[in-house]
Amino acid sequence: KPDSLFFNDGQRRIDFVLVYEDESKKMTHKRSDRKKQKRKRQVYESNLINNGLQLEATRSVLDEKLIFVKVHAPWEVLCMYAEVMHIKLPLQPNDLKTRDSAFNWFSRLFRVDENIIKPEQEFFTAPFQKEHLSDFYIQDKDTFFNPATRSRIVHFILSRVEYATKNNVKKFGINKLLDTGIYKAAFPLHDSSFRHLSTDPDCPSERYLLYREWAHPKNIFKLQPLDFIRKYYGEKIGIYFAWLGFYTNMLIVAAVVGVGCFLYGCLTKDNCTWSQEVCDPNIGGNIIMCPQCDKACTYWNLTITCESSKKLCIFDSFGTLVFAVFMGIWVTLFLEFWKRRQAELEYEWDTVEYLEQEEQVRPEYEARCTHVVMNEITQQEEHVPYTACGKCIRMTFCTSAVFFWILLIIASVIGIIVYRLSVFLVFSAMLSQHISGTETILKYLTPQTATSVTASLISFIVIMVLNVVYEKMAILITDFELPRTQTDYENSLTTKMFLFQFVNYYSSCFYIAFFKGRFVGHPGNPVYWLGKYRNEECDPGGCLLELTTQLAIIVGGKAIWNNIQEVLLPWVKNLIGRYCAATRSEKVVPRWEQDYHLQPIGKLGLFYEYLEMVIQFGFVTLFVASFPLAPLLALINNMLEIRLDAWKLTTQFRRMVTQKAQDIGAWQPIMQGIAILAVVTNAMIIAFTSDMIPRLVYYWSFSVPPYGSHSSHTMKGYINSTLSVFNISDFKNASKPFSPSWFGNQTTCRYRDFRYPPGHQHQYEHNIYYWHVIAAKLAFIIVMEHVIYFVKFIISYVIPDVSEKTKSKVKREKYVTQKLLHENDLKVVKKTMGKIADKIFKGVDSAFRPKAE
């Protein structure tokens, strides 16, 4: 019976499986070590039996060295530990009427067929108490505790049973035995194959249904069966997919608006006056630009940037401003509505008043508990791995290590900048040989574009390499830090990893958006990096197009890389495992052995999935003003990500032990922090990176008298007004270019800045236009930030975190629980005490009645 989930007697269900290698057949360890391992294992297994669990061992069909120990928890053990763990179980069916929303008919089109996966019946629940067993909704003892709950209870026992005592320190827990190699694996069973229904007619084949109706690519446009996922994998997995699905659904609105703004830019680019001036042979064709590097670079014609200016018109338009404001409000709506959705799931999944049990100490922490200290609360001695001074030294070292690696990333960013400065000289010499720009390649590939694209690709490769290295370093640093519990470990690692990823992924974008082209001086007095490399300049249209290129490469490349890595690695590992066992494939392999050859989920579980999505959330919000298509790319990626993660869980990985989770944990405040920062970054991108503010200042102030010569507000003459004049005789010898043959009698060149021309009493100093633009930029940032923050505050205030419907359900459940459990206690007391109780109650009534009257 390859699909059997029971002991050999066919009655007792397998709740957990332990796998070890027969010590008598091991050849890799010393004989004394093998004896010690066998003794520890035997002590552990005997203690499991003493704790009420039932074990049955069977040898592997494919590898005679392996032995599988099947674990079963009887009814009495399940009841006892359900009470200890405060597990909520059903009291009675939920009698609150549910009202269908206005969109219910529409969402029904995308739901899973209810005839295939039936909706879970809702119950009022309460923490299990064995003395109130009759009050709970028990129709069948075999199904009262579902398989996920059974495996969770068994894992709780496995994690707390002792196997040795050394120096008065107890050694316990399956995790430590797995780390030392005494056991090779420990896992609950999948209930069937994902390819076909179970041969056992009583098995619900939930894994097969999940694969068919959730993980299969055909369901990419369907809603997820969240209650069914939670039932099979537990709340921690369920809340991740609920959050990811909710985030993906919210991205639809952002993607539609983003595509609308992009299309608006495409439709209006032909009416872009400043771009027409750049491309006009009589305007841009007569403007000779100053060299952008020392000596090797030559003079160039403004029309070379014609194509890039047309592309820039698509992204640097009025739609960009609208979209940036919209995204500032969208991110608030997303977080607020997610809180409401999370509150609903907390009630439906019984985690409203979830009190996390005292966590087991990590084996790595427990193994080093050699120092004795006095506990201030219990006034008893307890063992710790380090003194207060030792802890301070560890924390100092770990903090220093984290900052060292962050500085290393910043150094790599500086390296990319130096690359940009160096290679720009090469591309300038190669691509700008002719001022006319008639060659086809020069029409599309300017020195700036070539430098930007190659630097972005190298930056992406450096990011991915540093990512792999730092992940390992962050784990090593956190291991050395020695957190006490797994939650402390994950929180510490989350902080380090996110801090690193933030600097790693966003630093190059921050450089292009806010630093490149800001401190360049002017051709007669350029600013140098490290005293050697001349600072980079932006295109005449600004650095926005370069920022868009960088974002497109990183966001797109990261999505493709991660999805290939997530799918390919576990698939190849399992393929190799199946190939190795192919010679013995004629044998019938039982369910526990099939599951053993799947990949373990890993200690950090869904940590990397959360990290990947939160980094993506940062790209979608922080720099969206420069790339309105980012939400669309994120939407497409997430639609694939949901199915790929589901495919991995159902087909490539062993079943996880179910874990409770009330929310998405530390990721919520991280996203709130990103949302606040996003308002500032988008306001600054529009103000400082795009040319929107200078264009508006020109249109309203400098195109008409007293500063301009046009009779009405217009954008004509904008390019000429934003390019300052430089006399070539004012070049320093160190930066003076070699005189080309085509230059002729020209005595001046133009450069991007707002400065007085040569011959003016304040020549090469910032002019009045510059100060108007700076004032307008600062005013814009202040106004935009305050408006969006005010709207965010109003939205946060208006939208309650918990809906009235959910509040009613919680109150009703408390009332029913109190009525069933506490009033029943009074009835039992009254029945037991009989007439004495009646007399007592009557006496109490008569004593208080006169006062009441």
N, C-alpha and C positions, 0 to 999 in steps of 0.2 A: 504494500500500500504506500506508494511514493508520496501521496498527499496527506498521509495520516498525521494528525496533530495530537495524538494520544499515546500513552504508554502502551506496552504490549497487550495489556488487558483490554484495551479499547474503551476504557471508562474514564481514567484519570487524564485530564488535559495537560499538555506540556506548556508550562508558563514561561520557562526560561531554559536555555541550553548553555552548558559550560563545555569547553573543548580543551583537552590537554593531550600531550604526547606521552605515550607509555614510557615511563622511566627506564624500564628494563630493555627497551629498544633504542634508547638514546645513545649516541656515540660521541657527541660533541662535548660533554661535560665529564668531569672527574666522577668516579664512583661515589665518593663521599658527598659531593654536591647533589648527585642524583638522589641519594638517600635522604638528604635534608629536604629537598623539594618534595619528595614523595611523602615524608612525614608531615610536612606543613599542609599538603593537600589533604591527607587523610584526616588530620585534626580539623581542618576547615569543614570537610564534608560531614564529619561526625557531629560537629557543632550545628551545621545546617539541619541535620536530622533532629538534634536536641531542641531546635527552635520550631519544630513541627513540620518542616518541609519534607517531602518524599522524593527520593532520587532513584533513577534507573539508568544504568550505564550500558552502552552498546558500542561495539567496535565499528570503525569506519568501513564502508563497502569498498572505497577506492584506495585508501591508504591504511594498511593494518596497524601503523604506528599510532594513529589518532583514535582517541576514545571520546565519545560524546556522552555527557552526563545530563540527562533530562530531569528537570526540576518541576515538581507539582506542589501547589499550595492547596491544602484541604480547606473546606468551608470554615472551620473553626479558626484557622490561622488567618484567613482573609478577613473575617469579622474582627478579630482581635487587633490586627494592624490597621484596618480601616479606621478604627476608633482612635488608635494612637496617632495616625497621620491626619486625622480630621478630614477625611475624604467625604465630600458631599454626595449623597445618594438620594434617589427619588422618594418623595413622600406620597404624592398623589398627582394625577395629571393636572396640568395648568388649565384653569377654568376661565381665564381672562379671554375675552373675545378680541381677536385681532382684526383690525380694520385694514383693508387693502388700500394701498396708496394709489394716487392717480396714475403713476407710471407702472403699476403692477402688470397691466396687460401688455405693456411694451417690453418690460424685462422678462416676461414669461417666454418671449420668443428666443431669448438667449440662455435660458436656464437649461439644466440637465433634465432629461425626460424623467418625470416623477414615477413612471412605471418601472424604470430601470433602477434608479436610486431613490428609494422612498424617503420623504422628509422625516427627519427625526421627531418623535413625539416629545412635546415639551412637558416638563414636570416641575413642580415645586420641590426644592431639595433642602436638605439639612445635613450638618455633619453627623456621620453615622455614630449611633450609640447602641451597643449590643443589648442593653436592658430595655430599649424601646424597639426591639426587632419587629414586633407585630405592627408597629405604626408605619413601617416603611413599605413601599409598594413592591412586594416580592411575589411575582407570579411563578418564577422558576428559579430555584437556587443556582442552577448551572449558568443562567444568563444574567442574574442580578448583578454580578461583577463582570463587566465586559472584558475581553482579552487584554485591552490596553491597560485597564485598571489592575488586573491580575498581575501583569508583568511589572507594573510600577511598584506594587506592594512587594513582589518577590525581589526586585532590585533593591528596594529599601532594606530588606533583610540581608541580602548578599553584601551590601555595603557596610554592614555593622557587625557581622559575625567575626569573632576572633580566630586567628590561626596560630598565634605564637605570643609569648611574653618574653621580653628581653630587657634586663635591667629595670624591672618593675614598670616597663612601658609596654602597653598592650599593642600588638600588631593586629590590624583587622582590615577587612574590606576587600572586595573583589578587584578594585582598581590596582591596589598594590600587588596582588598576585598576578595580575595581567602584566604590570610593568616589569616584574622580576622573571617573567616567563614560565611561572608554574602552570598557569593556564594560558592557552593561545588565543582564546576568544570567549566572549560571554555576550549573548544576545537573545532577545525574544524572537519567535518565529513569524515569518510571513504566513498568511493563512492559505495561500494557494500560489500557483504559478501566475505570472502576469499575462502569459500567452493564451491560457485556456481556463475554463471553469474547473474547480476542484472535482475529483472523482467521488469525493465524499458528499452525498446528497444533503447532509445536514450543515455543511460548511457554507457560509454566505459568500465566499470568494470575493471579499472586499478589495483585495489587491488587484484582482483582474478587473473589477468594476472601475477602480480608480484609474488604472492604466487606460481602459477603453473610453471612459467618459471625462477624463481630466488630463492625463499626461499625453495622450495621442495628439499629434499635430492637427488632426481634423477638428479639434475642439478649440482652435486658437481664438475664435470669436465668441465662444461660449463663456458664461459666468462659471466660477468655480463652485463645486459642491463643498463649501467650507465646513458645514456641520459634519459631513462624512469624512473629510480630511482630519478634522479634530478628533473624531471618534476613533480613527485608525492610528494616527500619529501623535495625538495629544495636543494640548493647548499651545505649547511653545512653537511647534511647526505650524499649527493652524493660524496663530496670530501673525506670523511672518507672511504667509500667503494672503491673509486677509488684508494686511497693510500694503503688500505689493500690488494686489488687485485693485485696491482703493486708489493708490497712487497712480496706477496705470489708467484707471477710468477718469481721474481728474486731469491727467495729461491730455486727454482727448480735446477738452475745451481749450487748453493752452496751445495745443498743436494746431487747432482750427484757426485760432486768432493769429498765431505765428505765421501760418501759411498765408492767411489773408493779408498780413502786413508785408510779407515777401512778394506776393502778387501785386500789391499796391506799388511797391518799389519797382517791380518789373514794368508795370504799365506806365509809370510816370517818369521812367529813366530818360525817355526821348524828349521830355520837356525840361530836363535838367539843364538850366542855363549855364552854370559854371562848367559842366562837362562839355557842353557844346563849344564853349570858349577855348577849352583845352585842345579840343580836336580841330578847331577852326584853323586852317593854314594861315589866315590873315591875322589871327590873334595869337594862339598858341604856337603857330609856326614861326612867328617873329620873336618869340621869347627864348632867349638863350639862358640856360640855367647854369649856376656856378657848380664846379666839381664838388662831389660829396665825400672825397677823401683826398689825401695829400699826394701831390706829384703824379702818381700813376693814373688817377682819374682825370677825365677830360670834361670839357664843356658839353652840354647835351641840350637837345631840343625838347621843349615841354610837351610836344605832340607825341613823344615816345610813351607817355603815360596815358594816352587816350583810352585804350581798352580798359586799363585798371580804373580809370575815373568813371567809365560807364558802369562797371561792376559795383563801384563804391556807391553810385547813385541808388542802387537797389537796396543796400543795407543802411546807408546814411540818409534816411528820408524821414518825413514827419511820422510815418508809420512806426518807426523805431521808438520814438518818444511815447506814442500811445501804447505800444507793446510793453515797454519798460514799466510804465505806470500800471498797466493791467497785471503784469507778473508780480508786482509788489503786492497787489490786492489778492491775486490768485493764490499766492503761497500762504497768506493768512487764512483764506477760506479753506484751503486744503488741510492745514493743521487744525483748525477749529472743527471742521466737519469730521476729521479723523478722530478727534477726541470723543465726539458724539457716537460715532460708529464703534469706537473702542469700548465705550461705556455699555453699549448694547451687547457687545460680545462678552464683556465681563459678566453681565447678568445671565445671558444664554448659556455660557460655558462655566458658570459657577465659580467665578474668581473675584466676585465683588468684595467679599471680606476675606480674601485669601491671605492667610497668615503663613508666611514662608517658614517651614520647619527649620529648626536649628540645623545648619548644614554640617555635613560630615567634614572633618578636617582633612585637607588634602594629604595623601600618603607621603608626598615629598616633604611637607611641613612636619608631619608626625614623626618621620624617620630621623629628623634632626633635633628633636626635643630633648636636649641634654641639660639645659639650665633650669633650675628650680626657682620659682617666684611665688609670692603669696597673692592669691586672688582677693581683691579688695571687697568683693561682694560676698563670696562664700566663706572667706577667711580660711581657705584651704590651700595647700600647696598644689601647684600645677607645673607641668613641664612646658618650657618654651624653647625655640631653637636659638634665640639670641637675647642678649641683655639690651637695655635701653640704649647704651652706647653703641653696641653692635648694630642695632636697627638703624641708628642715625648714620653710621658709616655706610651701611648698605644703601640707604635712601640717597645719600650724597653721591655715591658712586653711580647709582642707576640714573639719577637726574643728569649727572655730568655726561654719562654715556649717551643719553637721549639727545642732549644739546649738541654733543660732538657729531652725531649722525645728521642732525638737522643742519649744522654748519657745513657738513660734507655735501648735502644736497644744494645748499646755497652756493657752495664752491663749484658744483657741476653747472649750476645756472650761469654763474660768472664765466665758466669755461665756454658755454654755448654763446654767450655774448661776445667773448673774445673771438670765437669762431666766426660769428656774424661780421665783426669788424674786419677780420683778416680776409675772409673769403669775398667780401664785398669788393675789395681791391681787384681780386682776380676776375670776378664777373664783370666789373666795370671795364677792365682792359679788354676782355673777350667780347662783350656784347655791345659796347657803345663805341664802335669804331667810326660810325658815320652819323653825322648830325641829322641827316634827312630822315632816318628811321624807315627807309623804304623796304628793307629786307623783311620777309614774312616773320621770321623768328623774333625780330626786335619789336614787332607789333604786339606780341603777347608776352614775351619773356624779357622783362627789364631786369637790370642788376638787382633792384629791390625785390622783385618777385622771386627770382632765382635764389637769392639769399634767404628769403622768408621761407620758401617751401623746403629747401634742404635743411635749414636750421630746425624747422618744425619736425621733420622726419627724424633727425638726429636726437632732438629733444624727447620725442616719443620713445625711441629705443633706449635712451639713458634712463627715462622714467621707469620703463618696464624692468630693466636690469637692476636698478637701485631698489625697485619694489620687491623683487625676489630676495635680494641680499638683506634688506632691512627687515623683512618679515621674520627671517631666521634670527637676526640680531635682536629684534624686539622680544621674541620668545625667550632667547637666552637671557636678556636683561631681566625680564619678568620672572623667569625661573630663579635667577640669582636673588631677586628681591624677596622671594619666598612668601607670597601671600598665603593667608591661613585657609581660606575656603575657595571653592571654585568660582563663586560669584565675585569675590575680591580679585581673583586671578583674571577673570574676563574683563572686569571694569578697568583694571590696571592696564591690561593689554589693549583694550579699546582706546583708552586715552593716548597711549603711545602710538598705536597704529594710525589713528585718525590724525593726530598732530603731524606725523610723518607724511601721510598721504596728502594732507592739506598743503604742506609746503612743496611736496614732490610734484603733484599734479597742477597746482595753481600758480606756482612761483613764476613760471615762464609767461603765463597769461597776465599776471600782475605787472611784470616787467614791460611787456609790449603795451599794455593799456595805460600805464601811469608813469613810466620812466623813459621809455624810448622816445627820442626826439624832443625831450623836455629841456635838457641842459646841453645844448650843442654850441652855444655862442653864435658867432657869425663868421663868414669866410675869412675875414681878416684877423680874427682872434678865436679860433675854435677851441673847444674843451676836449681834453684828452683823458682817457681811462688809463690808470696805472702809469701816467706820464708818457705813454707810448702810442696807445690806440685812440684814434680820433672817434669821438662819440657818434653813434648812429643817428641818421636823420630819417624822418618819415617821408613818404611820397608827398607831393604837393597836395594831395587830397587827405592826408593824415594817415594815422596808423590803424584805422579801424578795419580796413580790408585785411591787413596782416593778422590782426587779432582774430578775425573771422576764419582765416586760413588755419591758424594755430588750433582754434577750437574744433573745427571740422576734422582735422587730422587726429587730434587726441581723442575726441568723443567717439568718432567713427572707428578709429584704430583700436581703442580700448574695448569697445563693444565686441568687435570681431575677435580680437585676441582672447578675451575672457570666455566667450561662448565656445570657441574652438577648444580652449584649454579645459573647460568644465565638461564638455561632452567627450572629447577625444581620450583624455587620460584614463578615466574609469572604464571606458569602453575597451581600450587596448589592454588594460590590466586584466579585465574579465575574459577577454578573448584569449589571452595567453593562458589563463587558468583553465579555460575550457579545452584549449588545444592540448595542454599537458595531460588532461584526463580523457582525451578522445579515444585512446587505445583501450580504455576500460568502459567505454560508453554503453556496451551491451548490457551492463549490469543495471538493475533498478536502484536508483539513488533516492534515498528518503529525503523528505523536506528539510530536515535539520542539516543534512550534508550539502544540499543544494544552496542553502542560505549561507553556510560557512564559506563557500567559495565566492561569495559576493564581497564587495569592498566595505570595510568599516567606515562609519560616518565621520570619525575623528572626534577628538576631545572638545574642540571648539564649536562643533555643530554648525549652525548657520551664521557664524560670526562673519565669515568672508562674503557671504551673500548680502548681509546687511551693509557691510563696509562698501562693497561695490555699488550698491544702490544709493547710499548716502553720498558717495563721491559724485555719482551721476546727478543726484539732486542738486549738488553744489554747482555743477556745470550748467544745469538747466536754469538756475536762479541767479547766480552771481554775475555771469557775463552774457545774459540773454539779450541785452540791448544791442550787442554786436552781432548776434547770430540768432535771428528769430526762428530758424529751422531746428534749433536744438531740442525743443519739446517734441517735434515730430520724430527726430532720430531716437530720442529716449522712448517714445511711445512704441515705435517699431521694435526696438531692442527689448523692451519690457514684455511685450506680447510674446516674443520668443523666449525670454528669460523665464517666465512663469511655466511654460510647457517644458523647457529644458530642465529646470529644477525639479519639476514633477516627474519627468522621465527618469532623471537620476535617482530620485528617492524610490520610485516604484520598481525600477528594473536593474539598477547597478549597485545599490547599497543594501546592506542588511537593515532590518527594521530597527528603528530607534526606540529606546526606552522612553515612554511618554513622560513629559515633564510639564508641570504647571507653569503658567506665565500670565501675569495680570495685564501686561502691556509690552511695548517693544523696548522697554528699559531705557538705557542711557542714550539711545539713538534719538529719542524724542527731544530732549534739551539740546542735543547737537543740531538737529534740524531747525529748532527755534532760533538758535544762535546764527545759523546760516541765513535764515529768513531775515533777520535784523540787519546782518551785514550786506545782504543782497541789495537792499534799498540804497545803501551808501555807494556800493560799487557801480550799480547801474546809473545812478545820478552822476557819478564822476566820469563814467564812460561817455555819457551823452555830453557832459560839460567839457571834458578835457581831451578825450580820444577822438570823438567825432567832430565834424566841422559845423554842427548845427548852430551853435551859439554865435560863432563869428559871422555865419551867413545871415542870421536874424539881426545881429547888430548892424551889419552892412545895409540890409534891406530897409530897416526902420530909421537908421541915423546917418549912415555914411554914403548912401546913394543919392541923397537930396541935400540941398544947401542947409547949413553953411559948409559941411564937409564935402559934399558931392556936387556934381554938376548936372544931374538929371532933374527934370521937372517933376517927376512922380517917383514913387517907391518902385524900385526895380532891382533885379539881380544882375543886370548887365554891368560889366566892368568889375565884377567881384574878383576874378582871378588877378587882374592887374593890381587891385588894391591890396591883396593879401601877399603879394610877392615884393619884397624890398629890393632896392637897387644897391649893387656893390661895384666900386671902381676896381678894376683888375690890377691897377698899379699899387693898390693897398695890400696886396698879398704879401705875407711873410715868405722869406726864402724857403723855409721848411715845408710850407704847404703850397707854394706856387706851382701850378701844373706846367708840364712841358707844352710849349705853344704849338698847336696843330696848324697844318697848312691851310685849313679851310676857314680859319677864324677871321681873316680879313681885317677890316678897320674897326671892329667892335672894341669899345673901351670899357663897357660895363657888362655885368651879368646879374641874374636875379636869384634870390634865395627865399625860402619860406620863413617869413617872420614879419613882425610889425615894427620896423625901425626907420629912423629918418635917413634920407639919401645922403650920399657924399656931397660936401659943399655946404650942408646945413650946419648951423652953429652947434647943434647937438647930434652931429652925424653918427650913425650906427648905434644911437641910443633908442630905447623904446619910445614909440610915438603915442599920440593921444588915442588912436584906434586900439592899441594894445591894452591901455588901461580901461577903456570902455568894455573890451571883451572880458578882461579879468573880472571886472565888477559884475558883468552880466553872468559869467560862469558861477561865481560865488553866490550871487542872488538866486540863480536857478537851482543850485544844489540845496540851499537852505529851504526854498519854497517847496521843491519837489519832495524832499525828505519829510518836512513837516506835514504836508498834505497827505502823503502816503501813510506816515505813522499815525496821523489822526484817524484816517479811514480804518487802518488796522485796529486801532484801539476801539473804535465804534463797533466794528465787526466782532471783535473778541467779547465786547460787553453784551451785544445783542444776541449772539448765538450762545446759548448755555452749553456747558460741557456735557450735561446729561439731559436727555429729552424728558418731557413730562410722561410720556408713555413708559419709558424705562423706569422712572421713579415710581410710577404706579405699580409696576410689576414687582419691584423690590419690596415696596410696602406690603403688597398682597402676600408675597412669599413669607415675610417676617410674621405677618398675622397668622397665616395658616400653620407655620412652624410652631408658633407659641400655642395656638389652640390645640394642635394635635399632640405635641410633646408635653407641655407643662400642665394643661388642663387634664390630660389623661393621667398624669402623676397624681393630681388631686383626687381623681376618681378612684384610683387604686388605693390611696391612703384612706379615703372614706369607706371603701368597701372592706378594707382590712380591719379598721377600727370599729366599724359597725355603729352600734347605738351610742358608744362613747363619743365618737366623732360628732354624731348628731347633737348630743347634749352640749359638747364644746362649742359647736357652731351656733346653736341656739343661745347659749350663754353669752357668747360674744355679741350676737345680734341684739339681745335684750339690754346688754350693758351700754351699747352705743345708740340704741334707738331714741331714748329721751333727748340726748344731745342733738341728734339729727332733727328730731321734731322741733 
